[in-house]
Amino acid sequence: MANTVRKNFDVALDIAASIGNRAFTVVEGDTGNLLRISLTDGGEPVDLTGCRVIAVFSKSNGTAAQDSALEEGGVLLRGALNNEVHISLYPASFAPGMVECELQIYSDASLATLVTTAKFNFNCRPAMLSGEALSAAPELPMLHSLMEQVETLRQEAQSAAARAQEAAEACEKLVLDHVTTFTIYRYGEA
């Protein structure tokens, strides 16, 4: 049985104030990113027992949310002090560019009290392997060379066609300027 490989990113997050975190980057399409967020209020751990936590992501192509109240929401409440939010980051929650995240915390017996945390951000870069990537093959350099040769021949053919058109127009002009007793028929005329 194979192990699951994950990238773990630790984030310190305060309810009210921004805290400087170490910059990190995720890769577009990755499914093994785990955000481990330690939540505090003025440096004191925030007890999330019985709370609903929604992680809201603002990304270059829109907004996404993951929810601890949903069975497959990707958000779990953890930690000895119950102040850690673990987010199994879904690929739909991030896109290439800067991604901002904030947590919405619903608390009290009816989950009616809402507190939104300060934001934190991270970068997302496009994956190098995509649908446009070519598989490396020994024939690839030869293919590039042949493509360059075909492009050169295409340009030479266009140039020759332009010169031929100019020559035909010059011949027609000479004939029209010097022949007065003959009728000139062009191809396609009756």
C-alpha positions as CSV (number, residue, x, y, z in Angstrom):
1,M,0.0,0.0,0.0
2,A,1.4,3.4,-1.1
3,N,1.8,6.3,1.3
4,T,0.0,9.6,0.7
5,V,2.4,12.4,0.1
6,R,1.3,15.8,1.2
7,K,2.6,19.4,1.3
8,N,1.8,20.8,4.7
9,F,1.7,24.6,5.1
10,D,1.6,26.1,8.6
11,V,-0.3,29.4,8.9
12,A,-0.6,31.6,12.1
13,L,-3.9,33.5,11.9
14,D,-5.3,36.1,14.3
15,I,-9.0,36.9,14.3
16,A,-8.5,40.7,14.1
17,A,-4.9,41.5,13.1
18,S,-2.8,40.4,10.2
19,I,0.2,38.3,11.1
20,G,3.2,37.9,8.8
21,N,3.5,34.3,7.6
22,R,6.2,32.7,5.6
23,A,5.3,32.9,1.9
24,F,4.3,29.7,0.2
25,T,3.3,28.5,-3.2
26,V,1.0,25.7,-4.3
27,V,0.8,24.2,-7.8
28,E,-2.3,24.4,-10.0
29,G,-4.1,21.0,-10.0
30,D,-2.3,19.5,-6.9
31,T,-4.6,17.6,-4.6
32,G,-2.1,17.0,-1.7
33,N,-2.0,20.4,-0.1
34,L,-2.9,20.7,3.6
35,L,-3.2,24.1,5.3
36,R,-2.7,23.9,9.1
37,I,-4.0,27.1,10.5
38,S,-3.4,28.0,14.2
39,L,-6.2,30.5,15.2
40,T,-5.6,33.1,17.9
41,D,-7.2,36.3,19.2
42,G,-4.6,38.7,20.4
43,G,-2.1,35.8,20.8
44,E,-4.5,33.6,22.8
45,P,-5.8,30.4,21.2
46,V,-9.4,30.5,20.1
47,D,-11.5,27.4,21.1
48,L,-13.5,26.3,18.1
49,T,-15.4,23.6,19.9
50,G,-18.9,23.4,18.4
51,C,-18.2,26.0,15.7
52,R,-18.7,25.9,12.0
53,V,-15.7,27.2,10.0
54,I,-15.9,28.2,6.3
55,A,-12.6,28.9,4.5
56,V,-13.3,31.5,1.7
57,F,-10.7,31.7,-1.1
58,S,-10.5,34.7,-3.5
59,K,-8.6,33.7,-6.6
60,S,-7.8,35.1,-10.0
61,N,-10.8,33.3,-11.6
62,G,-13.4,33.8,-8.9
63,T,-14.3,32.8,-5.3
64,A,-14.5,29.4,-3.7
65,A,-15.4,28.1,-0.2
66,Q,-14.8,25.0,1.8
67,D,-16.9,24.2,4.8
68,S,-16.4,22.2,8.1
69,A,-20.2,21.6,8.2
70,L,-20.2,19.6,5.0
71,E,-19.3,15.9,5.0
72,E,-16.8,16.5,2.1
73,G,-16.1,20.1,3.0
74,G,-12.3,19.6,3.4
75,V,-12.2,21.6,6.7
76,L,-11.5,19.8,10.0
77,L,-11.1,21.3,13.5
78,R,-8.0,19.9,15.3
79,G,-5.3,20.6,17.9
80,A,-4.8,20.1,21.6
81,L,-6.4,23.5,22.3
82,N,-9.1,23.0,19.5
83,N,-7.8,26.1,17.8
84,E,-6.4,24.5,14.6
85,V,-8.2,24.5,11.3
86,H,-6.9,21.9,8.8
87,I,-7.9,22.5,5.3
88,S,-7.3,19.8,2.6
89,L,-7.0,22.3,-0.1
90,Y,-9.2,21.4,-3.1
91,P,-7.9,22.3,-6.6
92,A,-11.0,24.4,-7.2
93,S,-10.1,26.6,-4.3
94,F,-7.0,28.1,-6.0
95,A,-5.9,29.2,-9.4
96,P,-2.6,30.7,-10.8
97,G,-1.8,34.0,-9.3
98,M,-2.3,35.4,-5.8
99,V,-4.9,33.6,-3.6
100,E,-6.4,35.3,-0.5
101,C,-8.1,33.4,2.3
102,E,-10.2,34.3,5.3
103,L,-12.1,32.1,7.7
104,Q,-15.7,32.7,8.6
105,I,-16.4,31.3,12.1
106,Y,-20.0,30.7,13.2
107,S,-20.4,30.1,16.9
108,D,-22.9,30.0,19.8
109,A,-25.6,27.4,20.3
110,S,-27.5,28.3,17.1
111,L,-24.3,29.0,15.1
112,A,-25.7,32.5,14.5
113,T,-22.7,34.6,15.6
114,L,-20.3,35.3,12.7
115,V,-16.7,36.4,13.1
116,T,-14.5,36.8,10.0
117,T,-10.7,36.5,10.5
118,A,-8.0,38.6,9.1
119,K,-6.8,37.5,5.6
120,F,-3.7,35.6,4.6
121,N,-2.5,34.9,1.1
122,F,-0.4,32.5,-0.9
123,N,0.7,32.1,-4.5
124,C,-0.3,29.5,-7.0
125,R,1.8,28.7,-10.1
126,P,0.7,26.8,-13.2
127,A,1.8,23.2,-13.4
128,M,4.5,22.6,-16.0
129,L,2.9,19.4,-17.1
130,S,-0.4,20.2,-18.8
131,G,-2.4,19.2,-21.8
132,E,-0.1,21.4,-24.0
133,A,3.1,19.6,-22.9
134,L,4.8,17.5,-25.5
135,S,6.2,14.1,-24.6
136,A,9.9,14.1,-25.2
137,A,10.9,11.8,-28.1
138,P,14.2,11.4,-30.0
139,E,12.4,12.5,-33.2
140,L,11.4,15.9,-31.8
141,P,14.6,17.8,-32.9
142,M,14.1,16.4,-36.5
143,L,10.5,17.5,-36.4
144,H,11.4,21.0,-35.4
145,S,14.0,21.1,-38.2
146,L,11.5,19.9,-40.8
147,M,9.0,22.5,-39.6
148,E,11.6,25.3,-40.0
149,Q,12.4,24.0,-43.6
150,V,8.7,23.9,-44.5
151,E,8.3,27.5,-43.2
152,T,11.3,28.7,-45.3
153,L,9.9,27.0,-48.4
154,R,6.5,28.5,-47.8
155,Q,8.0,32.0,-47.6
156,E,10.1,31.4,-50.8
157,A,7.0,30.2,-52.6
158,Q,5.0,33.3,-51.6
159,S,7.9,35.5,-52.8
160,A,8.1,33.7,-56.1
161,A,4.3,34.0,-56.6
162,A,4.5,37.7,-56.0
163,R,7.4,38.1,-58.5
164,A,5.5,36.1,-61.1
165,Q,2.4,38.3,-60.6
166,E,4.5,41.4,-61.1
167,A,6.1,40.0,-64.3
168,A,2.7,39.1,-65.7
169,E,1.4,42.6,-65.0
170,A,4.5,44.1,-66.6
171,C,4.0,41.9,-69.8
172,E,0.4,42.8,-70.0
173,K,1.2,46.5,-69.7
174,L,3.8,46.2,-72.5
175,V,1.4,44.5,-74.8
176,L,-1.4,46.9,-74.1
177,D,0.9,50.0,-74.6
178,H,2.3,48.8,-77.9
179,V,-0.3,46.7,-79.8
180,T,-3.1,48.7,-81.3
181,T,-4.4,46.5,-84.1
182,F,-5.0,43.3,-82.2
183,T,-7.6,42.3,-79.7
184,I,-6.3,40.7,-76.5
185,Y,-8.3,37.9,-75.1
186,R,-7.8,37.0,-71.5
187,Y,-8.2,33.5,-70.3
188,G,-11.8,32.8,-69.5
189,E,-13.2,35.4,-71.9
190,A,-15.4,34.2,-74.8
